[in-house]
Amino acid sequence: MTKQRHSMISTATSIRPSLISLISPDTLSNIRTLPEVALALNECVVDDDKTNTSSSNKNSTAVCDGLKRAAEVFQQLIKSASGGGGGGGDNTNHYTKEFKAVRILQAQLYMDFHQYHDALEVLNSLMKLDNDGRLTRQELFDVYMAMVQMYFYVGSIQDGTRVAKEMCDLAPQPSQHDKDDGYSTDVDVDVDVGAGNGNGVALRQGIALNALGLSNLVAVQFKDIQLEKLRGSGEAKDVANDDTNTNANTTANTRDHRHNMMRHAQEATDILKMASKMLETKYQEEKQRNYHHYSDNSMSTSSSLGLACAASYSNQGVGELITALAKSQCVGITVPIDSAMNAWRRALNILEEIQDLQQQGETGHGKNKKRVRFLHKTQARVYCNMAWGILFSSEYMASEQRGNSKSVGSGIKEESLKLASEYAGNALKIFNQHQQQQQQQQQQRDGDSKDIGRALNMVASCYARAGSAVTAEGLLKSAMDILDNLDKSSLSSSSSTSSSNHNPLHVMDARSTLLYYSKLCSNWEKRQADATKYG
C-alpha cells in the first residue's frame, strides 16, 4: 500500500473490539488463579478503573510467554478430562471455557502491545474453536472484527476484506445476546443495546459494513497529489501533466486507472453510506423511545447506537473525500467535497446529542468513561478531517475564476483559512482537555498522548498557510516530539505497516508531520538542509 493512501485512511474512525468483554466474570475469576494470568490482567484493561500503560518489550514478552504456558496447561487439562479421545462431560466444557478465555486474553494483549502478527496467529487459532462449535456467534463476530483490524495493520488488505465479508454474512444472524437482556459488543467502547427492536442485529450490520467499506477504501489505488507535491515526487509531475504525454498508451492506461480508482472509491463509499443510514434509522427510533419512555437502559442504547452512527458518518466522510479527489483527478476539474463535509457535520451533530444524553443522567453509568473517551476522540478526528479537507482541497483555493475572494500568501481563501483554523483549534482543544482529564485520573492510556500529534499538525499547517512560519515550526516540532519514540525506520516512505510494532495510524500521522515540516523548511531561506533531512 502506498504512503499516500495510508495518510488518507488515518483520518478514519477506529471501530475495534475489546475482546476481554467476551470473558464472563466467573471464568475471569477462575483463570486469575494462575500467576501467569494474574500478571497478564495487570497489563490489560478489564474495567474502566484500570490503566493500560505502555510496557517495555521485555515485560510484554514475559507476559505473553506466560499466557502461552497457561493455555498449554488448560489444553492438557482438556485432554485429561476427555481421556484423550473425546467425552469428559462437564469438566471438558469447563476447561474449554477457561482455555478459550486465556486465548482471548492472549489475543487482546498482543493487540495492546502492537504485536499484530502474533495477535493474528492467536485469533486464527480461536477460529479453529469455532470449527468445533465452541464459539458463540457474538464471540465469532468480535474475533472477526479484531482480525479485520489486524490484517489492515499488517498490510494484508485482501485478507481483511475477506474477513469483513464473512462479518457481513454473520451480522444478520440473531445471537443469544439478542434474546437476553441486552446485546454487548465493542465499538472502542462497551456498547449495550437493548433486546428487541432489531438493535443488536442493526449494530452488528453497521459495524460489519464499516469494516467492509473501509477495507475496500484502503484497497483503492489512490494517490494524493498534494502529498506527492510535498515530497517533490517526479511521480506527481507525471500525474499532473500526463495530459501532455505524447505516449498514447501511457495516457490511456493512466485514464483507465483513474476511472477504476474513482469507481472503486464510490463503491466503498456507498457501503459506508448504507451503514450510516441503517444506524441512523435505529438511533432515531431509540432516541424517540427514550424520549417517551425514559430508562437507564434506553438511554444507554441510544448512546451506543449514536456512537456507532457517528463513527460511521466519520468514515463515510473519508470515503466521500477520497471519491471527490479521485473524480477530480479523473475528469481534470475540481469536484466539490460538500458531501464529505456534510457527513462530518452530521457526525458532530450526533455526538453533541449524545453528550446531552449523558448529561441527563448517565454520568453514574460504569461504562460511561469509555463512551466519553470514544466520543471525544471521534470529535477531534472529525475536526481534523474537516481542517484537512479545507487546507488541501483545491475547492477552497482562491483563484481568478472564483471572483474577488481574498487570499493569503499560500493561495487559500482567507475565509477558508479561518474556518480550517477553527476546526483544527477545536480538535487540539478536545485532545488537550481529554489528556488533562486522563492525567488527573491517572488513566493515561498507551496511544492517547500520540493522538494529539495530528491536531498539532493541522494547526501548524494553518499557521504556515497564514505566513507564520516560526509558530508553525514550533507546533510541528511539538508534534515531532510527541511522536519521537516511534521507530525511525517505520517513518521512511519505503516501510510498510508490518515493519513496526507501533500503531500504524500514529506512524502515518508522524510521516505527515515530517513531510509538512520538510515543506515548511523548503520555503524558508537557508533551511534546505532541514527540508532534505525530513523530506
N, C-alpha and C positions, 0 to 999 in steps of 0.2 A: 504494500500500500504506500501511497505517496505521502510525503510530509504535508503537502497542501491539503489533501483530503483529511488527514488527521486533525489539522488545526481547525477545520470546519466542524468536524464531529465532536471536538472538545467542547463545543457550545451546547451539546445535547444534555438533557437532564437524566442522570443515572437512575435507573429503576432496578434495584438489586435486592436479592433476598437476604434475610438474616436466618440462616439455617438453624441456629440454636433454638428458635421458636418452635421447631418441629419436635424437640425433645420434651417429653412430659416431665413435670416436676418430680414425680415418683422415680422415673428412670434416671433423671439427672442426679437425684439424691443417692441412688444405688451405685452409679458408676463413680461418684465422687469419692467413694471409699478407697479407690485405688490412688496411690500417691501420684502416679503419672497424670491421671485425670484431674486431680485436685490442682496440680501445678498448671495444667493447661487452662483450667477455668479461671485461674488468677490472671491469665493473659488475654482473656476473651470477655467481651461484654455480654453478660447473660441477663442483665437487667439495667435499668436506666441510671442506677446509682453507681455503677462501676465505671472505671476509667480504662479506656483502651489506649494505652500509651505505646510508643514505638519501642520495640525490643531490639536488642543487639542481634546480629546474625548468629552469634554463638548461642545466645539464650533461646532464640526461636528454633534453632536446630535441635537443641536438647529437648525442648518441649514437644516438638513434632516427633522426634525419635521415641520419646516416652509413650506417646499415643499409639505409635506403631506396635510397641510391645503390649500395650493394653488391648489393642484389637486382636493380637495373636493369642492373648490369654482367653478372651471370650470365644475365639474360634475353637480352641482346644476344649473349652467347656461345652460348646455345642456338640462337638464330635463325641465327647464322653457321654453326654446326656442321651445322644441318639444311638449310642453303641456302635458308632462308626458306620452305620448302614441305614439311617433313617429312623423315624419314630422318636421317642423321647418325650412326647407329650408336652405338658406344661413347662417342664424345665427347659426344653429346647426352645420353646416360644419365648420364655423369659430371657434366656441368654441371647437369643437372636435380637430382641429389642435392645439389649444393652450393647451388643456388638454394633448394631446399626447406629445407636446413639454415639458411640465412640468414633465411628467413621464420619458421621455428620459433624461432630466437633472437630475432627481432624481436617475435614474439608474447609470448615469455617476459618480455622486458624491459618491454614495455608493461604486463604484469600486475604485475611487480615495482614499477614506477613508479606503479601505480594509475591508469593511463590506460586505463580499461576499454572505452570506445567504440573507441579506436584498436586495442586488443587484439582486439576482436570483428571489426573490419574485416580484420585480418590473418588471423584464424582462419577467417573465411568465405572468404578467398582460398585458404587451404590446402584447403578443401573442394572448390574447383574442380580442384585437382590430383587429388583422389580421383575426380572425374568422368572424368579421363584415365587412371585406373588407376595413378597414381603414388604413392599412399599405401598402406602395408601396413595390415592390419586393426588391428594394435597402434597404429600412428600415428593412424589414424582414431579409435580408441576414446579415446586420450588427448586428441585435439583436441576430441572431443565433450565430454569431462569438463571441459576448460577453458572451453568455450563455455557449459555449464550454469552454472558459477560466475560467469562474466562477465555473463550475462543476469540472474542474480539481483542482482549488484552494481549494474546499471543500472536495475533495477526492471522488466525485461521478463519477467515470470513465465511468461506463456503461451509465449513462445519457448523459455525454459528447460525448461519441461515437455515441449514438442515434441521438443527435442534429447534429453532424458532418455529419452523413449520410444524414440527411434532407438538410443540406447545399449543399452537392454534388448533390442532386436531383434538388435543386433550381438554382444552379450556371449556367447551360447552358441556362436557360430561359432569353431571352432578356428583359432588363428593359427600362423604359422611358429614363433613363440617357444615354443608348446606342444610342438612337435616337437623343438626344440633342447634344450640342456642346462638351460634354465630359462626362466621367463616373467618379464618385467620390466614393472612399471608403477609408479605413484607414488601413495601414499595419504598425501601430505605427507611421505613418506619413500620411499626406494627399497625396493620390495618384490620380492624374488626368490623365485619359487615354483617348486619343482622340477617337472620334467616328469612326465607320467603322473598317474594317480590323480585326474584332473579338477581339480587345484588351480587351474590358470590360468583355466579356464572359471568355476569357482566364485567366484574372486576378482573377475573381471570382472562376473559377475552380481550379486554382493553390492554392488559399488560402484555399478553401474547402478541397482539397486533403491533404494539410499540416495539417489542423485541424484533419482530419480523421486518417492520418498516425501517428501523434503524440499521439492521443488518444489511438490508438491500441498499440503503442510502450509503453505507460505508463502501459497498461494492461498486458504486458509481465511480467511473474513472474520471473524476472531476479535478481539474487543476485551476487553482485560483490565480488569475493573472496578477492581482495586486501583490500577493506574496511572492510570486515569481519575480516581479519587478524589484521587490525588496532585496531579493537575493542577487539581482543583477544577472539573472539567468539568460543565456542565449536562447533557451527554450521559450522564454516569454516573448522574445522578439519574433521568434518563428511563429508563435501562436498569434501574436498581434498583427503580423504583417503577411500572413500566409495568403491573403487575397492577391498579393502581387507576385506570388510564387509562380515561376514560369513552368514548373513541373506539374503538368495536369494531373498525373496520377497521385502525387503527394497531396495536392489540393483536394482532390476527390476523396481520398482516404481521410483527410482531416475533417471534411464536411460530414462524411458518414459517421465518423467517431463522435462528432458533436451532436448529431441527430440522435444517435444511440444513447449518448450521455444524457441528453435532455429527456428522452423517453423513459429511461430507467429512473431518473430522478423524479419525474412526475408520477410514475407507478409507485415508487416508495412513499412519496408524499401522500398519494391517495389512500394508502393503507393507514398512515398516521391520522389522516382526516377522518377515516372511518372509526378509528379507535376513539378520537376526541368526541365525535358525535354520539357514539354509544355511551361513553362515560358521562357526557354532559346530560343526556336524557335521564339516566339513573340518578345522577346527582340532583337534578332539578326536582325529580319525583320525591326523593328522600328529603330534600330541603322543605318542600311543601308539607310533607307528612310530619316533619319535625315542628313546623310552624303550628299545625293544628293539634298535634298530639306530642307534646314535648316529653322527652325522657332522656336520661344519660345515654342509653343505648342508641336511640335515634340520632342524637347529636354526634355521637362517635361515628356512626355510619355515614352521616352527612360529611363529616370532616374527612373520613377515609376516602370516600368516592370523590370528593372535591380535590384532594391532594393528587389522586391518580389522574383526574381530569386535567388539572393544571399542568402536571408533568407532561401529559400527552400533548396539550396545546404548545408547551415549550418546545417539544420535539417536532411537532408539526411546523412550527415557525422555522426551525432549522431546515426542514425539508423544503418549505416554500422559498426560503432564501437561496438554497443551492439550486433549486429549479429555475428561479428567476435569473440567477447568474449564468446558469447553463444555457438558458434561452438567449440571454444577451450575447454570449459567445457564438451561439449557433446562427442567429439572424443578423448579428452585427449592429444592433441598435440597443439602447438602454431599455430594459424591461423593468417596470416599477416593482418594488418589493413591498407594496402595500399589504399583500396577503400575509407576508411574514410578520410585519409589524402588527397587523390586526390579531393574528394568532397569539403573539406575545402579550398584547394588551389584554386579551381575554384571559390568558393565564394569570396575569397580575390581578385582574378583577376578581377572579375566583379565589385567589389566595387572600385577598382583602376580606372577602366574605367569610372565609374560614377563620381568619383572625377574629372577626366579630363573634362568630360562634363560640370560639374558645374563651373569649372574654365573658360570655354569658354564663358560663358555668362549668367549663371543662378543665379549669385550671388545676383541680384536685385529682384529675384522672392520672393514674400511674404511668400511662404511656404518652401523656401529653408532651413531655420534653422531647421525645423523638419526633413527634409531629411538628413541633415548633422548630426544631433543628432543620428538618427537611424543608419546611415552609420557607424559612429564611434563606437557606442555600439556593432553593429554586428561584425565589425572588431576585436574589443577587445575580444569579446566572442569566436570568431573563433580561435584566437591565444591561448586563454586559453584552448580550446578544444585540439588543436594540442600539447600543452605542456603536458596536462593531458595524452593524448594518448601515448606519448613517456615515460613519467615518470612511468606510471602504467600498460603498456602493456609488457608482458613477451617477446614480439618480440624484444624489444630494450635492453633486459638484456644481459649482457655478460655471456658467458658460455664456457666450454671447447669445446663444439661442434661447436662454432661459430668462430673458428680459433684463430688468435692472437690479437683480438681486445683488446685494453687497457681498463681497467675498473677502476672506482673509488671504494672507500671502500664500497659503498652501493650495488655494483654488477652491476650497469648500465654502459653501454659502454661510454667511455669518449666522443666520438664524438656525441653520442646521447644526453648526458647531456648538451653539448654545444648548440645543436640545441634546446633542450627544454628551456634552459635559454634564448636563443634569442627570442623564441616565447613568453615566459612569460614576458620578458622585454618589448617587443613590446606592449603587452596588457596593462601593467602597464603604459607605456608612453602615450598611447592613452587615457586611463582613466584619467590620471593626466592632460593632455592638455585640455580635454573636461571639466573637473571640474574647471580648472582655467578660461576657457572662460566663463563658466556659472556664476562663481562668479563675474567676471569683468562686465558682462552684467546684473548682479543681477537677473539671471533667474535660480537659483538653484532649481531643482525640487525634490520633495519627492522621495527618492529612488536612485537618481543619485549618491549620496555620498556612498551608500552602494554597488553599482556595483563594486567599486574598490576592495572590500574585496576579491573576488575570484582571481583577478590578484595578489594581495599580497600573497595569499595562494600559488599560483603556483610558484612565485619567491622564497618564503620561502622554498618550497619543493625542489627546485633546489639547494639552499644553503645547505639544510640538506643532500641531496644526495652527495654533494661535501665535506661533513665533516665540514662545517662551522656552527656549532650548535648555536653559540652565535648570529650570524647575522640572522639565520633562526628564532630564538626565538624572536628577535626584530621585524621582519616583521610579524610574526604570532600575536604578541601582538598588533601591529598596526591594523591588520585585526580585531582582537577581540574588540579593542576599537571602531572601526567604526561600528561594528555590536552590540555594547554593549547595545543599548537601545531596542533590541528585548526582548520580554518576555522570561525570563529564562525557563519557563515551556515549551515553544514552541521548545526549543533546545534539550529536552530529547528524547531519542531514542524511547520512547513509545508514544510520542504525534503524533497527526495526523495534516494534514494541516488545518482541520476545527477547531482546538482548538485555533487558534491565528488569530488576525486581521492584521497580518503582511504579506507582500508579501512572499508566501511560497518559492519562488526561493531564496530570501535572507536568509530565515531560513535554507534552505538546504546548502547554502554556509557557514553559521555560524556553522552548525553542522559539516561540513567537516573540518573547521578551528579548532574546538575544538578537533576533532579526530586526526588531524595531530600534534597539539600541545601536546596531550597526548602521541602520539607515540614518538615524539622528546624527551619528558621528560623520557619516559620509557627506552631509550637508554643512559640516562645521569646519571652519578653517583650521588647518594643521591637525586634524583628527583622523586622517585617512588610515593611519596605522591601527587605531582602535576599530575603525569600520571593518578593516580586513580581519582583525583578530576575532571579532564576534559575528561576522557575516557567514 
